[in-house]
Amino acid sequence: MNILVINGPNLNLLGEREPELYGTDTLDELMMWLANCSECIEHDFKFYQSNHEGEIIDFIHDERHWTQGIIINPGAFTHYSYAIMDAIKSVNIPTVEVHITDLKKRDDFRKKSVISSACIKQISGLGKYSYLEGVKQLI
């Protein structure tokens, strides 16, 4: 299976940004770990990170013919990006929304996801294992 893994704003600072919440793995380390998990080694991945909403939308559009599944951690876009939600809906590819932290235990504004309605599942609060669970859902 060809799987896109998309990470939104500020996730490029994983390993530095609030390690008590997000852990000490960098984004590159997390993506390398995911690609090498026993459940994942048979699959092909493309990893992408952007702090810009339009670039994430363009990436989803550009890769729609390559991928059979999308894992997205939209970061702060989770709470207000109807444009990313529409992009996911427009390509009609199974998508799992993932979050390292548990959104239900965070600030009130973080509890709402506008992205989840376009996804087959939302997984949060499992640290880096949220991504692995996302892969399992797609498979």
For each residue, the residues with C-beta under 8 A, 3 or more apart:
1: 43 44 68 69 138 139
2: 43 44 45 46 66 67 68 69
3: 43 44 45 46 67 68 69 70 71 135 138
4: 45 46 48 59 60 63 66 67 69 70 71 72
5: 31 34 45 46 47 48 70 71 72 131
6: 48 49 56 59 60 70 71 72 73 74
7: 11 12 27 47 48 49 50 72 73 75
8: 11 49 50 51 56 72 73 74 75 76 77 78
9: 50 51 52 75 76 77
10: 13 17 51 75 76
11: 7 8 14 27 49 73 75
12: 7 27 49 51
13: 10 16 17
14: 11 17 22 23 25 26 27 30
15: 19 23 24 25 26 27 29
16: 13 19 26
17: 10 13 14 22
18: 21 22
19: 15 16 22 23 24
20:
21: 18 100 101
22: 14 17 18 19 100 101
23: 14 15 19 100 127 128
24: 15 19
25: 14 15 29 30 33 128
26: 14 15 16 29 30
27: 7 11 12 14 15 30 31 49
28: 31 32
29: 15 25 26 32 33
30: 14 25 26 27 33 34 128 131
31: 5 27 28 34 35 45 47
32: 28 29 35 36
33: 25 29 30 36 37 128
34: 5 30 31 37 40 45 128 131 132 135
35: 31 32 40 41 45 47
36: 32 33 40 41
37: 33 34 40 41 132 135
38: 41
39: 132 135 136 139
40: 34 35 36 37 43 45 132 135
41: 35 36 37 38
42:
43: 1 2 3 40 135 139
44: 1 2 3
45: 2 3 4 5 31 34 35 40
46: 2 3 4 5 63 66 67
47: 5 7 31 35
48: 4 5 6 7 56 59
49: 6 7 8 11 12 27
50: 7 8 9 55 56 59
51: 8 9 10 12
52: 9 55 56
53: 56 57 77 81 83 84
54: 57 58 83
55: 50 52 58 59
56: 6 8 48 50 52 53 59 60 74 77 84 87
57: 53 54 60 61 83 84 87
58: 54 55 61 62
59: 4 6 48 50 55 56 62 63
60: 4 6 56 57 63 64 70 84 87 88 91
61: 57 58 64 87 90 91
62: 58 59
63: 4 46 59 60 66 67
64: 60 61 67 91 93
65:
66: 2 4 46 63
67: 2 3 4 46 63 64 70 93
68: 1 2 3 93 94 138
69: 1 2 3 4 93 94 95 96 138
70: 3 4 5 6 60 67 88 93 94 95 96
71: 3 4 5 6 95 96 98 131 134 135 138
72: 4 5 6 7 8 84 88 95 96 97 98 115 119
73: 6 7 8 11 97 98 99 100 130 131
74: 6 8 56 77 78 81 84 97 115
75: 7 8 9 10 11 78
76: 8 9 10 79 80
77: 8 9 53 56 74 80 81 84 115
78: 8 74 75 81 97 99 103 110 113 114 115
79: 76 109 110 112 113 114
80: 76 77 114
81: 53 74 77 78 84 85 114 115
82: 85 86 114
83: 53 54 57 86 87
84: 53 56 57 60 72 74 77 81 87 88 115
85: 81 82 88 89 114 115 117 118
86: 82 83 89 90 118
87: 56 57 60 61 83 84 90 91
88: 60 70 72 84 85 91 93 95 115 118 119
89: 85 86 92 118
90: 61 86 87
91: 60 61 64 87 88
92: 89
93: 64 67 68 69 70 88
94: 68 69 70 120 138
95: 69 70 71 72 88 118 119 120
96: 69 70 71 72 119 120 121 122 123 133 134 137 138
97: 72 73 74 78 113 115 116 119 121 122 123
98: 71 72 73 122 123 124 130 131 133 134
99: 73 78 102 103 122 123 124 125 130
100: 21 22 23 73 124 125 126 127 128 130
101: 21 22 105 106 124 125
102: 99 105 106 124 125
103: 78 99 106 110 111 113 124 125
104: 111 124 125
105: 101 102 125
106: 101 102 103 110 111
107: 110 111
108: 111
109: 79 112
110: 78 79 103 106 107
111: 103 104 106 107 108
112: 79 109
113: 78 79 97 103 116 122
114: 78 79 80 81 82 85 117
115: 72 74 77 78 81 84 85 88 97 118 119
116: 97 113 119 122
117: 85 114
118: 85 86 88 89 95 115
119: 72 88 95 96 97 115 116 122
120: 94 95 96 137
121: 96 97 134 137
122: 96 97 98 99 113 116 119
123: 96 97 98 99 126 130 133 134 137
124: 98 99 100 101 102 103 104 130
125: 99 100 101 102 103 104 105 130
126: 100 123 129 130 133
127: 23 100 130
128: 23 25 30 33 34 100 131 132
129: 126 132 133
130: 73 98 99 100 123 124 125 126 127 133 134
131: 5 30 34 71 73 98 128 134 135
132: 34 37 39 40 128 129 135 136
133: 96 98 123 126 129 130 136 137
134: 71 96 98 121 123 130 131 137 138
135: 3 34 37 39 40 43 71 131 132 138 139
136: 39 132 133 139
137: 96 120 121 123 133 134
138: 1 3 68 69 71 94 96 134 135
139: 1 39 43 135 136
